Amino acid sequence: MPLSLFRTTFTRTVLASSVAVASLTAGHADHLSSAGALAFGPDNTMFVGDSLAGQVVAYDVSAVLSDQSDYVLGRAETFEGRVIIDDLLGDLGARVGAPGAQMQINDLAVHPESGQIFLSASRGLGPDALPVLATVNAGQLEVIDLESLPHTQHELAQPVADAQLEFGQPTWTYAVTDIDYYEGEIFVAGVSGESFNSALRRISYPFDDSEVETQIEIWHAVHAQWESRAPIISQTIAVLDGEPTLVAVYACTPLVRIPLADLQGGEMIRGEMIGELGYGNSPIDLLPFTNAMDGSENILVTHTHRTANSIPMSAIASAEPMPVEVGNNWGPAGLTGFPVPATGFDHIAMINANWAAVVRVDPVVPGKLQLRSLLAPFFFDRGEHMVEMNWPGAPDPFGYRAFPALEF
């Protein structure tokens, strides 16, 4: 999900002449105005949400794929991952002729077969920024020449008006908040530009100009009201008790369950709120993952101002809807799962069954973003926490000292 959704201020910054727009070559393409939400589909297809232009672009990324299975992500036995790229903004900026302060990472996705990491980004801030797509090959950033990739695109039926929210966020940044592919369709969350703003679009792929839009109303426990404007921020599709179901987190922060059979379009529906994840906070990502320790299917929900929630899919399937048309419930309430110490995360995606890729704030240097690996299902690195067993002569109940120091 694009990080720009959570920035409270936006500027129409024009880059200085030393990093003029004309210097960007490989990342720029006339058919793409912005690069946000990423998702993979069949046949090496990567979908890119272009909120500024109100479209989704599908790229065939076969030409830039390479098998990443030989790249060592860490050591699971000692709960140690690795920093893949230490200064992500600075490194990417250097490759497109811009300072790191003028770069923004918008989303992260991993190609499921190769394990290759892809990033969407902006060179510059606000609507004057240029889109950048990059990949990580054996730990090295490579900017993708977008014009060299075969692509098709679908324009959203209802473009978002050029307006601003109360505190200055442009509404266009919410046009595409997330994308999921499922059985010949992409499900595109965002806002529609209509008076009933929160919408989910079902779009056939390969694109054939067909689009079905469903307007979704939800009960928001914190506000104690039915809401129709704030969009889904992140989502996934899972089969729950034999029924394909959209599981989504909304802005400020209901957890909602909606059977795909209800998403027929042409009418307003109400999603079932099964959890309220807590006021004063925005969700960032909803990450489906398999717990390799017990084989269970789960989601991880990361947040701007709270620790993450790990929630079993079985609990999502069986959860009773929370009461509606009742007084304020500030949360957390309903189905919230298990708290996971995953903070400072901007984006997260699973690389394989055991490891996740995370864009996160450097724990030592404020303002610097790292790309690193973290072990699932706990999503933390033991080396970053001082505990009793770290001290010389302390007990070693888990036998970590039997392993040599980890080097890459």
C-alpha positions as CSV (number, residue, x, y, z in Angstrom):
1,M,0.0,0.0,0.0
2,P,1.4,3.4,-0.9
3,L,3.0,5.2,2.0
4,S,1.9,8.5,0.5
5,L,-1.6,7.7,1.9
6,F,-0.4,8.5,5.4
7,R,1.6,11.7,4.8
8,T,-0.1,14.6,6.3
9,T,1.3,17.2,4.0
10,F,2.0,17.2,0.3
11,T,4.0,19.6,-1.7
12,R,4.3,20.4,-5.4
13,T,8.1,20.4,-5.1
14,V,10.0,21.1,-8.3
15,L,13.4,19.4,-8.3
16,A,16.4,21.7,-8.5
17,S,18.2,21.9,-11.7
18,S,21.0,19.7,-10.5
19,V,18.6,16.8,-10.4
20,A,16.3,18.0,-13.2
21,V,13.4,15.8,-14.3
22,A,15.1,15.3,-17.7
23,S,17.8,13.2,-16.0
24,L,15.4,10.4,-15.2
25,T,15.5,7.9,-18.1
26,A,15.2,4.3,-17.2
27,G,12.3,4.7,-14.7
28,H,10.2,7.1,-16.7
29,A,7.4,6.1,-19.1
30,D,4.8,8.2,-20.9
31,H,2.1,5.7,-20.1
32,L,2.5,5.8,-16.3
33,S,1.9,8.9,-14.2
34,S,2.4,7.5,-10.7
35,A,3.5,4.1,-9.3
36,G,1.7,2.9,-6.1
37,A,0.1,-0.4,-5.1
38,L,1.7,-3.5,-6.6
39,A,0.4,-7.0,-7.0
40,F,1.3,-10.1,-9.0
41,G,-0.9,-12.1,-11.3
42,P,-0.4,-15.0,-13.7
43,D,2.3,-15.4,-16.3
44,N,4.8,-13.0,-14.6
45,T,2.3,-10.1,-14.7
46,M,2.8,-7.3,-12.2
47,F,-0.1,-4.8,-11.7
48,V,0.8,-1.2,-10.8
49,G,-1.8,1.2,-9.4
50,D,-1.5,4.6,-11.0
51,S,-3.6,6.8,-8.8
52,L,-2.7,10.1,-10.5
53,A,-3.9,8.9,-13.9
54,G,-6.8,6.8,-12.4
55,Q,-5.6,3.5,-14.0
56,V,-4.0,0.1,-13.4
57,V,-1.1,-0.9,-15.6
58,A,-0.2,-4.6,-16.1
59,Y,3.5,-5.3,-17.0
60,D,5.0,-8.5,-18.2
61,V,8.2,-8.5,-16.0
62,S,9.6,-11.7,-17.4
63,A,12.7,-9.9,-18.9
64,V,13.8,-8.6,-15.5
65,L,13.3,-11.8,-13.4
66,S,16.0,-13.9,-12.0
67,D,16.0,-16.7,-9.5
68,Q,16.8,-15.4,-6.0
69,S,16.9,-18.8,-4.2
70,D,20.7,-18.6,-3.7
71,Y,20.5,-15.3,-1.9
72,V,20.9,-15.9,1.9
73,L,18.2,-14.1,3.8
74,G,19.4,-15.0,7.3
75,R,19.5,-17.8,9.8
76,A,16.2,-19.1,11.1
77,E,17.7,-21.1,13.9
78,T,19.0,-18.0,15.7
79,F,16.2,-15.5,14.6
80,E,18.7,-13.4,12.6
81,G,17.8,-11.7,9.3
82,R,19.9,-9.3,7.3
83,V,19.9,-5.8,6.0
84,I,19.5,-6.2,2.2
85,I,19.9,-2.5,1.4
86,D,21.0,-0.1,4.2
87,D,20.0,3.2,2.7
88,L,17.1,2.5,0.4
89,L,16.2,6.1,-0.5
90,G,19.8,7.2,-1.0
91,D,20.6,4.1,-3.1
92,L,17.5,4.5,-5.3
93,G,18.0,8.2,-5.6
94,A,21.6,7.8,-6.8
95,R,20.3,5.6,-9.6
96,V,17.8,8.1,-10.9
97,G,19.7,11.3,-10.3
98,A,18.0,12.6,-7.2
99,P,18.9,13.1,-3.5
100,G,17.4,10.5,-1.1
101,A,15.2,13.2,0.5
102,Q,13.4,13.6,-2.9
103,M,12.6,9.8,-3.1
104,Q,9.5,8.0,-1.7
105,I,8.9,4.3,-1.5
106,N,5.2,3.6,-2.3
107,D,4.9,-0.2,-2.2
108,L,6.7,-3.5,-2.0
109,A,5.9,-6.8,-3.6
110,V,7.7,-10.1,-4.2
111,H,7.4,-12.2,-7.3
112,P,6.1,-15.5,-5.9
113,E,8.1,-18.0,-8.0
114,S,11.5,-16.3,-8.2
115,G,11.5,-14.6,-4.8
116,Q,12.5,-11.3,-6.5
117,I,11.6,-8.1,-4.7
118,F,10.0,-5.2,-6.5
119,L,9.5,-1.6,-5.4
120,S,7.3,1.2,-6.6
121,A,8.6,4.7,-5.8
122,S,8.3,8.4,-6.6
123,R,11.1,10.7,-7.7
124,G,10.0,13.9,-6.1
125,L,7.0,14.7,-3.9
126,G,3.4,15.3,-4.7
127,P,1.8,15.3,-8.2
128,D,4.9,16.6,-9.9
129,A,6.8,13.4,-8.9
130,L,7.8,10.9,-11.5
131,P,7.1,7.2,-11.1
132,V,9.9,4.7,-10.6
133,L,9.8,0.9,-10.5
134,A,12.8,-1.0,-9.3
135,T,13.8,-4.6,-8.5
136,V,16.4,-6.1,-6.2
137,N,18.7,-8.7,-7.8
138,A,21.0,-10.5,-5.4
139,G,20.8,-7.6,-3.0
140,Q,21.4,-4.9,-5.6
141,L,18.9,-2.3,-6.7
142,E,18.1,-2.1,-10.4
143,V,15.8,0.5,-11.9
144,I,13.4,-1.0,-14.5
145,D,13.2,0.5,-18.0
146,L,9.4,0.7,-18.1
147,E,9.3,1.4,-21.8
148,S,11.0,-1.9,-22.5
149,L,8.3,-4.0,-20.7
150,P,5.2,-5.2,-22.6
151,H,2.2,-3.7,-20.9
152,T,-1.6,-3.1,-21.0
153,Q,-3.7,-0.8,-19.0
154,H,-7.2,-0.2,-17.7
155,E,-8.6,3.2,-17.0
156,L,-10.9,3.3,-14.0
157,A,-14.5,4.2,-14.9
158,Q,-14.8,7.0,-12.3
159,P,-11.8,9.3,-12.1
160,V,-11.2,11.0,-8.7
161,A,-11.7,14.7,-8.6
162,D,-8.8,17.0,-8.0
163,A,-9.6,18.0,-4.4
164,Q,-8.1,17.9,-1.0
165,L,-9.1,16.4,2.3
166,E,-9.4,18.4,5.5
167,F,-5.7,18.4,6.3
168,G,-4.4,18.8,2.8
169,Q,-4.1,15.3,1.4
170,P,-5.0,15.2,-2.3
171,T,-7.9,12.8,-2.9
172,W,-6.2,11.4,-6.0
173,T,-3.6,9.6,-3.7
174,Y,-6.5,7.3,-2.6
175,A,-7.7,6.4,-6.1
176,V,-6.0,3.0,-5.9
177,T,-5.1,1.8,-2.4
178,D,-4.6,-1.9,-3.0
179,I,-4.8,-4.5,-5.7
180,D,-5.4,-8.3,-5.5
181,Y,-5.6,-10.8,-8.3
182,Y,-8.0,-13.7,-8.0
183,E,-9.2,-16.2,-10.6
184,G,-9.2,-14.0,-13.7
185,E,-10.0,-10.7,-12.0
186,I,-8.2,-8.0,-10.2
187,F,-9.9,-6.4,-7.2
188,V,-9.0,-2.7,-6.9
189,A,-9.7,-0.9,-3.7
190,G,-9.8,2.9,-3.4
191,V,-12.1,5.8,-3.8
192,S,-14.4,6.4,-6.8
193,G,-14.8,10.2,-7.0
194,E,-18.6,9.8,-6.4
195,S,-20.6,11.0,-3.4
196,F,-20.5,7.5,-2.1
197,N,-16.7,7.4,-2.2
198,S,-15.5,4.0,-0.9
199,A,-15.5,1.5,-3.7
200,L,-14.2,-1.8,-4.8
201,R,-13.8,-2.6,-8.4
202,R,-13.8,-6.0,-10.1
203,I,-11.9,-5.8,-13.4
204,S,-11.4,-8.8,-15.7
205,Y,-7.8,-9.6,-16.6
206,P,-6.7,-9.7,-19.4
207,F,-8.3,-6.3,-19.6
208,D,-11.4,-6.1,-21.8
209,D,-12.8,-2.7,-20.6
210,S,-15.2,-4.4,-18.2
211,E,-15.5,-3.1,-14.7
212,V,-17.9,-3.7,-11.9
213,E,-17.9,-1.3,-9.0
214,T,-19.4,-2.1,-5.6
215,Q,-20.0,0.7,-3.0
216,I,-19.3,-0.7,0.4
217,E,-20.7,0.8,3.6
218,I,-19.2,-0.3,7.0
219,W,-20.0,0.4,10.6
220,H,-17.1,2.2,12.2
221,A,-17.1,1.3,15.9
222,V,-14.8,4.2,16.9
223,H,-17.0,6.8,15.3
224,A,-20.3,4.9,16.0
225,Q,-21.7,5.5,12.5
226,W,-22.1,4.0,9.1
227,E,-19.3,5.2,6.8
228,S,-19.1,5.4,3.1
229,R,-16.1,7.6,2.3
230,A,-12.9,6.3,3.8
231,P,-11.6,3.4,1.6
232,I,-10.1,0.0,2.1
233,I,-6.4,0.5,2.8
234,S,-5.2,-3.1,2.4
235,Q,-6.9,-6.4,1.6
236,T,-6.5,-10.1,0.7
237,I,-8.8,-12.8,-0.7
238,A,-9.1,-16.1,1.1
239,V,-11.4,-19.1,1.0
240,L,-13.2,-19.2,4.3
241,D,-15.3,-22.2,5.0
242,G,-15.4,-22.9,1.2
243,E,-16.4,-19.4,0.3
244,P,-14.1,-16.9,-1.4
245,T,-14.0,-13.9,0.8
246,L,-12.4,-10.4,0.8
247,V,-10.7,-9.7,4.1
248,A,-9.9,-6.0,4.5
249,V,-8.7,-3.3,6.8
250,Y,-10.2,0.2,6.4
251,A,-8.8,3.6,7.3
252,C,-9.0,4.1,11.1
253,T,-9.3,0.8,11.6
254,P,-12.1,-1.7,11.1
255,L,-11.3,-5.3,10.1
256,V,-14.0,-6.3,7.7
257,R,-15.1,-9.6,6.0
258,I,-17.1,-9.5,2.7
259,P,-18.0,-12.6,0.6
260,L,-17.0,-12.2,-3.0
261,A,-20.5,-13.3,-4.0
262,D,-21.8,-10.0,-2.5
263,L,-19.6,-7.9,-4.8
264,Q,-21.8,-7.9,-7.8
265,G,-21.8,-4.2,-8.4
266,G,-24.5,-1.7,-9.1
267,E,-25.6,-1.4,-5.5
268,M,-24.4,-0.5,-2.0
269,I,-23.6,-3.4,0.4
270,R,-22.6,-3.5,4.0
271,G,-19.4,-5.3,5.0
272,E,-19.2,-7.2,8.3
273,M,-17.0,-5.5,10.8
274,I,-15.4,-8.3,12.9
275,G,-12.7,-6.3,14.6
276,E,-11.8,-2.8,15.6
277,L,-8.0,-2.4,15.7
278,G,-7.8,0.8,17.6
279,Y,-8.4,4.6,17.3
280,G,-5.8,7.2,16.5
281,N,-4.1,4.9,14.0
282,S,-4.0,3.9,10.3
283,P,-3.4,0.4,8.9
284,I,-0.6,0.0,6.4
285,D,-0.5,-3.5,5.2
286,L,-2.5,-6.7,5.5
287,L,-0.1,-9.6,4.8
288,P,-1.4,-13.2,4.4
289,F,1.2,-15.7,5.5
290,T,1.5,-19.4,6.5
291,N,3.0,-20.1,9.9
292,A,5.7,-22.6,9.1
293,M,5.6,-23.8,12.7
294,D,2.1,-25.2,12.6
295,G,0.9,-24.8,9.0
296,S,-1.9,-22.4,9.9
297,E,-3.0,-19.6,7.6
298,N,-2.9,-16.1,9.1
299,I,-2.8,-12.4,8.3
300,L,-0.5,-9.8,9.8
301,V,-1.9,-6.2,9.9
302,T,0.8,-3.5,10.4
303,H,0.0,0.0,11.6
304,T,1.2,3.6,11.8
305,H,0.8,4.0,15.5
306,R,0.3,0.5,17.0
307,T,2.1,-2.9,17.1
308,A,1.0,-5.4,14.5
309,N,-1.8,-7.9,14.8
310,S,-1.4,-11.6,13.8
311,I,-4.8,-13.1,13.2
312,P,-5.6,-16.7,12.2
313,M,-7.8,-17.1,9.1
314,S,-9.8,-19.7,11.0
315,A,-10.7,-17.1,13.6
316,I,-11.7,-14.7,10.8
317,A,-13.9,-17.3,9.3
318,S,-15.7,-18.0,12.6
319,A,-15.8,-14.5,14.1
320,E,-19.2,-13.1,15.0
321,P,-19.9,-9.6,13.5
322,M,-19.4,-6.8,16.0
323,P,-22.6,-5.0,17.1
324,V,-23.7,-2.1,15.0
325,E,-25.7,1.1,15.8
326,V,-24.3,1.1,19.3
327,G,-22.1,3.6,21.2
328,N,-18.5,4.4,20.5
329,N,-16.0,1.5,20.9
330,W,-12.5,2.9,20.8
331,G,-10.9,-0.5,20.5
332,P,-9.0,-2.7,20.2
333,A,-12.2,-4.8,20.3
334,G,-13.7,-7.8,18.6
335,L,-11.2,-10.0,16.7
336,T,-7.7,-8.5,17.2
337,G,-5.5,-11.7,17.3
338,F,-2.1,-11.7,18.8
339,P,0.1,-8.6,19.2
340,V,3.4,-8.8,17.2
341,P,6.3,-6.3,17.8
342,A,6.4,-5.1,14.2
343,T,6.7,-1.3,14.4
344,G,8.3,1.2,12.1
345,F,7.3,-0.9,9.1
346,D,6.4,1.0,5.9
347,H,5.8,-2.0,3.7
348,I,6.0,-5.8,4.1
349,A,5.7,-8.8,1.7
350,M,6.5,-12.5,2.1
351,I,9.6,-13.7,0.1
352,N,8.9,-17.4,0.9
353,A,7.3,-19.4,3.6
354,N,9.9,-18.4,6.2
355,W,11.1,-14.9,5.4
356,A,9.5,-11.5,4.8
357,A,10.9,-8.4,3.1
358,V,10.4,-5.2,5.0
359,V,10.9,-1.5,4.2
360,R,11.3,0.0,7.7
361,V,12.9,2.9,9.5
362,D,16.5,2.3,10.5
363,P,16.4,1.5,14.3
364,V,19.6,3.5,14.9
365,V,19.5,6.4,12.3
366,P,16.1,8.3,12.3
367,G,14.9,9.2,8.8
368,K,16.8,6.4,7.0
369,L,14.9,3.6,5.4
370,Q,16.2,0.0,5.2
371,L,15.2,-3.0,3.1
372,R,15.7,-6.1,5.2
373,S,14.6,-9.6,5.8
374,L,12.7,-10.8,8.9
375,L,11.7,-14.2,10.0
376,A,8.0,-15.2,10.1
377,P,5.9,-15.7,12.1
378,F,7.4,-13.4,14.7
379,F,8.7,-10.7,12.4
380,F,11.6,-9.5,14.6
381,D,15.3,-9.8,14.6
382,R,16.9,-11.1,17.8
383,G,20.1,-9.1,17.2
384,E,18.3,-5.8,17.7
385,H,17.1,-6.5,21.2
386,M,19.2,-6.4,24.4
387,V,18.1,-9.2,26.8
388,E,19.6,-11.1,29.7
389,M,21.1,-13.9,27.5
390,N,23.1,-11.4,25.5
391,W,25.5,-10.7,28.4
392,P,28.8,-12.5,28.7
393,G,28.5,-15.5,31.0
394,A,24.7,-15.4,31.0
395,P,22.7,-18.6,30.5
396,D,22.1,-19.7,26.9
397,P,18.8,-21.6,27.2
398,F,18.2,-21.8,23.4
399,G,21.7,-22.7,22.4
400,Y,22.3,-19.7,20.2
401,R,26.0,-19.5,21.0
402,A,26.6,-22.9,19.5
403,F,26.3,-21.1,16.1
404,P,29.1,-19.0,14.7
405,A,28.6,-15.3,14.1
406,L,26.5,-14.8,11.1
407,E,28.3,-13.2,8.2
408,F,27.1,-12.3,4.6
